[in-house]
């Protein structure tokens, strides 16, 4: 699936959080995956793939997910194309 351009962009606050998560050796694989997705959209203005949106939605709905993971997942979902 190709990524198309849109007017949304990762906020500086979320980009900083994503950077911190990627440098944290104790962060989970899920957190690293979300952080990578968030940072890939800082300047690119690209949409989140449907696969990544589904992954992020599961994190948002998981009450056991960390605050950082849920925040990053929300950012990932905000970059996703809305389902019609």
C-alpha positions as CSV (number, residue, x, y, z in Angstrom):
1,X,0.0,0.0,0.0
2,X,1.5,3.4,-1.0
3,X,1.4,6.3,1.4
4,X,-0.3,9.4,0.1
5,X,0.2,12.9,1.2
6,X,-2.2,14.9,3.5
7,X,-2.0,18.0,5.6
8,X,-1.5,16.2,9.0
9,X,1.9,16.2,10.7
10,X,3.4,14.8,13.9
11,X,3.5,17.4,16.7
12,X,6.8,18.4,18.2
13,X,5.6,17.0,21.6
14,X,4.9,13.6,20.1
15,X,8.1,13.6,18.1
16,X,10.1,14.2,21.3
17,X,8.2,11.4,23.1
18,X,8.9,9.1,20.1
19,X,12.6,10.0,20.2
20,X,12.8,9.3,23.9
21,X,11.0,5.9,23.5
22,X,13.4,4.8,20.8
23,X,16.4,5.6,23.0
24,X,14.9,3.9,26.0
25,X,16.4,0.3,26.3
26,X,13.5,-0.7,28.5
27,X,10.8,0.4,26.0
28,X,8.8,-2.5,24.6
29,X,8.9,-3.6,21.0
30,X,5.3,-2.2,20.6
31,X,6.5,1.2,21.8
32,X,9.5,1.1,19.4
33,X,7.2,0.2,16.5
34,X,4.8,3.1,17.3
35,X,7.6,5.5,17.9
36,X,9.2,4.7,14.5
37,X,5.9,5.2,12.8
38,X,5.4,8.6,14.5
39,X,8.9,9.8,13.6
40,X,8.5,8.7,10.0
41,X,5.7,11.2,9.7
42,X,7.4,14.3,11.1
43,X,8.3,15.8,7.8
44,X,6.9,13.4,5.2
45,X,3.2,14.3,5.6
46,X,2.3,10.7,4.8
47,X,-0.6,8.7,6.1
48,X,-0.4,5.7,8.3
49,X,-0.9,2.4,6.6
50,X,-4.0,0.4,7.5
51,X,-1.9,-2.3,9.1
52,X,-0.2,0.2,11.4
53,X,-3.6,1.9,12.1
54,X,-5.0,-1.4,13.2
55,X,-2.0,-2.1,15.4
56,X,-2.3,1.4,17.0
57,X,-6.0,0.9,17.6
58,X,-5.3,-2.2,19.6
59,X,-2.8,-0.4,21.7
60,X,-5.3,2.5,22.4
61,X,-7.9,0.0,23.5
62,X,-5.5,-1.9,25.7
63,X,-5.8,-0.8,29.4
64,X,-2.5,-2.4,30.2
65,X,-0.6,-0.4,27.6
66,X,1.8,2.2,28.9
67,X,0.9,5.9,28.8
68,X,3.7,6.5,26.2
69,X,2.4,3.7,24.0
70,X,-1.2,5.0,24.1
71,X,0.0,8.5,23.3
72,X,2.1,7.3,20.4
73,X,-0.8,5.1,19.2
74,X,-3.1,8.1,19.3
75,X,-0.6,10.1,17.2
76,X,-0.3,7.2,14.7
77,X,-4.1,7.0,14.4
78,X,-4.4,10.8,13.8
79,X,-2.3,10.3,10.7
80,X,-4.4,7.5,9.4
81,X,-6.9,8.0,6.6
82,X,-10.5,8.0,7.9
83,X,-12.5,4.9,7.0
84,X,-15.6,5.7,5.0
